[in-house]
Amino acid sequence: RVLSLELNKDRDVERIHGSGINTLDIEPVEGRYMLSGGSDGVIVLYDLENLSRKPIYTCKALCSVGRSHPDVHRYSVETVQWYPHDTGMFTSSSFDKTLKIWDTNTLQPADVFHFEGTVYSHHMSPVATKHCLIAVGTKSPKVQLCDLKSGSCSHILQGHRQEVLAVCWSPRHEYVLATASADSRVKLWDVRRATGCLATLDQHNGEKSKASSEAASTAHNGRVNGLCYMNDGLHLLTVGTDDRMRLWNSSTGENTLVNYGKVCNESRKGLKFAISCGCNPEFAFVPYGSTIAVYTVFTGELITMLRGHYSTVNCCVFQPNFQELYSGSKDCNILAWIPALRELVPDDISEKPLPQQHLNPAYEDAWSSSDDEG
């Protein structure tokens, strides 16, 4: 299904944003509600379900925190995320130096965290049961951890030298956090440890001579502005302004040396890319100018470029239940990319056995097509 993704002509996402869209998130509980955050501070909540049951339909906006809302973010919203365990709460962070915790039903902030600098990224663990920490990356090199239970910024992880552009909790270990910075480094932390840092990823796997000026481990030769764990937490994908994407073994910290070729990345801030879930092989969907590049994660092959936006794509999010992709762009549009339905083969042709390699195992069925076996 992912290999046949195309711009859906029958499904629109209602156009509410009057400026570029920076971030999208689909809640993991039902996979039905989507949040978007715009560069004018506006947040919109959509219902992706086709309630009309018509073949051609528009995903409606249920509500929004618009410019006239008393608690709207003053500047660009960079990250939105649903509370991973139920849809009654979501979070947003912004260039206005705040992280807000929202009550979905009243659209009022239940809590607001203030920071010294611009907030680039925040993330809540999808698997944590023993903590309610939100990791926050800001203009400061210090990674902040905000505790939802106490409402305070509980502690700080020190080690980066420049602003932290992306943060992501491991989906496998609830205390493990990955952070990416403008200092070319990606660090893995165990937030329970006083020293914190478990590893600093090294693109050369320790092969650079110690005498070299580059002795300090770097993950990229530029700002690292995006990172995303694979769903099993065993690997981590990073992107940097050196136009490279790298796949790391997250337990050993080793660069797996998969070559994705040139992955154009001109973003001055965090880049929000997505990884498929439940596919074999798994795919990465990476904003690439006004298109989205689709790579196979473990071989590095560029499968296709999804074209449809008129301007820079800032973010994309994968809906695993239906293998759909949604993308947000500077052109104010959210586009839905849906697997193309395969053409029905006329009966007389379908009787001939297909050569095995052409039959995608996903399309094979175990049912008998003969009528008289009823």
C-alpha positions in Angstrom: 0.0 0.0 0.0 2.8 2.4 0.8 4.4 1.8 -2.6 1.2 3.0 -4.3 0.7 6.2 -2.2 -0.7 9.0 -4.2 -2.4 12.3 -3.7 -6.0 11.5 -2.9 -8.4 13.2 -5.3 -11.4 12.2 -3.2 -10.3 13.5 0.2 -9.6 17.0 1.2 -8.5 18.3 4.6 -10.5 21.5 5.3 -8.3 24.5 4.8 -8.3 26.6 8.0 -4.7 27.8 8.3 -3.9 31.2 6.8 -0.2 30.6 7.0 2.3 27.8 6.7 1.8 24.5 8.6 4.8 23.4 10.7 3.6 20.3 12.6 1.0 17.5 12.5 0.2 14.7 14.9 -2.4 11.9 14.8 -3.5 10.5 18.2 -2.4 6.9 18.7 -5.5 5.8 20.5 -8.0 5.6 17.6 -5.9 7.1 14.8 -8.8 9.3 14.1 -8.1 12.9 15.3 -5.3 15.0 13.9 -3.7 18.2 15.2 -1.9 20.9 13.1 0.1 23.9 14.2 0.8 26.9 12.0 3.3 29.7 11.8 0.7 32.2 12.9 0.3 30.4 16.2 -3.0 28.8 15.2 -3.8 25.1 16.2 -6.5 23.1 14.4 -8.1 19.8 15.4 -9.4 17.6 12.6 -11.6 14.5 12.4 -10.1 12.2 9.7 -13.1 9.8 9.7 -15.4 10.0 6.7 -18.7 10.7 8.6 -20.6 11.4 5.4 -19.8 8.0 4.0 -19.6 9.6 0.6 -16.7 8.6 -1.7 -15.6 12.2 -2.0 -15.4 14.0 1.3 -13.6 16.6 3.3 -12.0 15.9 6.7 -13.6 18.6 8.9 -12.0 20.8 11.4 -13.8 20.1 14.7 -12.3 23.2 16.5 -9.3 25.5 16.5 -7.3 27.8 18.8 -7.5 30.7 16.4 -5.9 34.2 16.4 -8.8 35.6 18.5 -8.5 32.9 21.2 -7.2 34.5 24.5 -4.6 31.8 25.0 -3.4 31.4 21.4 0.4 31.2 20.9 1.8 34.6 20.0 4.3 33.2 17.4 4.8 30.1 15.3 3.7 26.7 16.7 6.6 24.3 16.1 5.3 21.1 17.6 1.9 19.7 18.5 1.5 16.3 20.2 -1.4 14.4 21.6 -1.1 13.0 25.1 -0.2 9.4 24.2 -2.9 7.7 26.3 -6.1 9.5 25.6 -7.4 12.3 23.5 -8.6 14.5 26.4 -5.3 16.4 26.3 -2.7 17.7 23.9 0.4 19.8 24.0 1.9 22.6 21.8 5.2 24.5 21.9 6.1 27.7 20.1 8.6 30.3 19.2 6.9 32.4 21.9 9.0 30.5 24.4 6.1 28.5 25.9 4.9 24.9 26.1 1.1 24.6 26.7 -0.8 21.7 28.0 -4.4 21.9 26.6 -7.7 20.3 27.7 -9.2 19.1 24.4 -12.8 19.5 25.5 -12.6 23.1 26.7 -9.7 24.2 24.5 -8.2 25.9 27.6 -4.6 25.5 28.7 -4.4 23.4 31.9 -0.8 24.4 32.3 1.9 26.6 30.7 5.7 26.2 30.9 7.9 29.2 30.2 11.4 29.0 28.8 14.3 31.5 28.3 14.4 30.9 24.5 12.5 29.8 21.5 11.1 26.3 21.7 12.0 24.1 18.7 10.7 20.7 19.7 9.0 18.8 22.5 8.0 15.2 23.0 6.2 12.9 25.5 7.1 9.3 25.7 4.7 7.0 23.9 5.4 4.1 26.4 6.2 5.7 29.8 4.2 4.4 32.7 6.4 5.5 35.6 7.0 9.2 34.6 5.1 12.0 32.9 8.1 14.0 31.6 8.0 16.2 28.5 11.4 16.7 26.9 11.9 20.1 25.5 14.5 21.4 23.0 15.1 25.2 23.0 17.5 27.8 21.9 19.5 26.9 25.1 21.9 23.9 24.8 20.3 22.5 27.9 17.6 19.9 27.4 14.7 20.7 29.8 12.4 18.0 31.3 9.0 19.2 32.4 7.0 17.1 34.8 3.3 17.0 34.0 2.5 15.7 37.5 4.2 18.5 39.5 3.9 21.2 36.8 7.6 22.1 37.2 10.7 21.8 35.0 12.1 18.9 37.0 15.6 18.7 35.7 18.0 19.6 32.9 20.3 17.5 30.8 23.6 19.3 30.0 26.1 18.3 27.3 25.1 20.0 24.0 26.9 23.2 23.0 24.3 24.8 20.9 20.5 24.9 20.5 18.6 21.7 20.6 16.5 21.3 17.5 14.8 17.9 18.0 14.0 15.6 20.9 12.5 12.1 20.8 11.9 9.5 23.5 12.6 5.8 22.8 9.5 3.8 22.1 11.3 0.8 23.8 12.8 2.2 27.0 10.8 4.8 28.9 13.8 6.6 30.4 15.9 6.8 27.2 15.8 10.1 25.3 17.5 11.1 22.0 18.4 14.8 21.3 19.7 16.5 18.2 21.5 19.8 18.2 22.9 22.5 16.0 26.3 21.5 17.4 26.3 18.5 14.9 25.7 16.1 17.7 23.1 13.5 18.6 23.1 12.4 22.3 21.3 9.5 24.0 20.4 10.0 27.6 19.1 7.9 30.5 17.1 10.6 32.4 17.5 8.7 35.7 21.2 9.1 35.7 22.9 12.1 37.3 25.5 12.2 34.5 22.7 11.6 32.0 24.4 11.1 28.7 24.7 7.4 27.6 26.3 8.0 24.3 27.2 10.7 21.7 26.7 9.2 18.2 29.7 9.2 16.0 29.3 9.1 12.2 32.8 7.5 11.9 32.2 4.8 14.5 35.4 5.8 16.3 37.6 5.4 13.2 38.8 9.1 13.1 42.3 9.5 14.4 42.4 10.9 17.9 44.8 13.6 16.7 42.3 14.9 14.3 40.6 18.2 15.1 37.3 16.4 14.7 38.1 14.0 17.5 34.8 14.9 19.3 32.0 12.6 18.0 29.7 14.3 15.5 26.6 12.7 14.0 26.5 15.0 11.0 28.7 17.7 9.4 26.1 20.4 10.0 23.1 21.1 12.2 21.2 18.0 13.2 17.5 19.1 12.9 15.5 15.9 12.8 15.4 12.5 14.5 12.9 9.7 14.7 13.0 6.3 16.3 11.9 3.2 14.4 8.7 1.8 16.0 10.6 -1.0 17.7 13.1 1.4 19.2 16.0 -0.6 17.8 17.2 2.0 15.3 17.2 5.8 15.1 17.1 7.9 12.0 18.6 11.4 11.9 18.8 14.2 9.3 21.1 17.1 9.1 21.8 20.2 7.1 24.8 18.4 5.6 22.1 16.9 3.3 22.6 13.5 4.8 20.3 11.0 6.6 21.8 8.4 8.9 20.5 5.2 10.5 21.9 4.3 13.9 21.7 1.2 16.0 20.2 2.7 19.1 21.6 0.1 21.5 25.3 0.2 20.3 25.2 3.8 19.0 26.8 2.5 15.7 26.3 4.2 12.4 24.8 1.5 10.2 26.3 3.3 7.1 23.1 3.0 5.0 23.5 5.4 2.1 20.4 7.4 1.3 22.2 9.7 -1.2 21.7 13.4 -1.0 18.7 14.3 1.2 18.2 18.0 0.6 17.5 19.8 3.9 17.5 23.6 4.0 15.4 23.9 7.1 16.7 26.4 9.6 14.7 24.7 12.4 13.4 21.2 13.3 12.4 19.0 10.4 9.4 16.7 11.1 9.7 13.5 9.1 7.8 10.2 9.6 8.5 6.5 9.6 6.0 3.9 8.5 4.7 1.4 11.0 3.7 -2.2 10.4 5.1 -2.3 6.8 7.7 -4.7 5.5 10.1 -3.2 4.6 9.7 0.0 6.6 9.8 3.4 4.9 10.9 7.0 5.8 8.9 9.9 4.5 11.1 13.0 4.4 10.1 16.6 3.4 12.3 17.4 0.4 11.7 20.9 -0.8 8.1 21.0 -2.0 8.0 17.2 -2.3 8.2 14.3 0.1 10.9 11.7 -0.5 10.0 8.1 0.3 13.0 5.9 1.2 13.3 2.3 2.3 14.9 2.6 5.7 17.3 -0.3 5.7 18.5 -0.3 2.1 18.5 3.5 1.6 16.7 3.2 -1.7 14.7 6.3 -2.9 11.4 4.7 -3.9 9.4 7.8 -5.1 8.9 11.5 -4.7 5.3 12.6 -3.7 4.5 15.8 -5.5 1.5 18.0 -4.8 2.4 20.9 -2.6 3.2 24.3 -4.0 5.8 25.3 -1.5 8.2 23.9 1.1 6.9 20.8 3.0 7.5 21.2 6.7 6.1 18.0 8.3 4.5 14.7 7.6 2.8 12.1 9.8 1.9 8.5 9.1 -1.5 6.9 9.9 -0.6 3.2 10.5 -4.1 1.7 10.6 -4.7 2.6 6.9 -1.1 3.2 5.8 -1.9 6.8 4.9 0.3 9.8 5.0 -0.6 13.5 5.8 1.7 16.4 5.0 1.7 20.0 5.9 3.4 22.8 3.9 4.2 26.5 3.8 1.4 26.7 1.1 -1.1 26.4 4.0 -2.4 23.1 2.8 -2.6 19.7 4.4 -2.6 16.9 1.8 -3.7 13.3 2.3 -1.7 10.6 0.5 -3.7 7.4 0.2 -2.7 4.0 -1.3 -4.1 3.8 -4.8 -6.8 1.1 -5.3 -5.5 -1.5 -7.7 -7.2 -1.8 -11.0 -9.6 -4.8 -11.3 -8.3 -7.3 -13.8 -10.9 -8.6 -16.3 -12.0 -12.2 -15.6 -10.6 -13.9 -18.6 -7.1 -12.6 -17.7 -7.3 -13.3 -14.0 -7.8 -17.1 -14.7 -4.2 -17.4 -15.9 -1.8 -17.9 -13.0 0.3 -14.8 -12.6 4.1 -15.2 -12.5 4.9 -15.5 -8.8 7.1 -12.4 -8.6 4.3 -10.0 -9.8 1.9 -11.1 -7.1 2.4 -9.0 -4.1 1.8 -11.3 -1.1 -0.4 -8.6 0.5 -2.9 -9.1 -2.3 -3.1 -12.9 -2.1 -6.2 -14.1 -0.4 -7.1 -17.4 1.2 -10.8 -17.4 0.1 -12.2 -19.6 -2.6 -13.7 -17.6 -5.5 -15.9 -20.5 -6.7 -19.6 -19.9 -6.2 -20.7 -23.5 -5.9 -18.8 -24.1 -2.7 -21.3 -22.1 -0.8 
